[in-house]
């Protein structure tokens, strides 16, 4: 009986150690992915599929489109495209990530600049 309890305790400790290692590895992966996202020279963002609203954008995207981070996260994917291309945007999103063509050009919409007063 005592051997069974000790064996169960050892098994629990081993599983606990494995779980801690797994969690630590996931945290390291998240840190690496965040660094790749933020440090990418390419405009990169994450958006919610249902609403198309941006959740996050890297500095390259903010520079490319001329928005602050707060302004960008209030936009949707369609806000960066001309209305004539909205059906194409809808179609690409319904395809799913694995089927989106790698090379596709869209007309982009930048943040309007204030006009200089005369």
Secondary structure, DSSP 8 states (H G I E B T S, - for coil): -HHHHHHHHHHHHHHHHHHHHHHHHHHHHHHHHHHHHHH-SS--EEE-TTT-BEEEE-HHHHHHHT--HHHHTT-BGGGGB-GGGHHHHHHHHHH-GGGS-SS----B----------
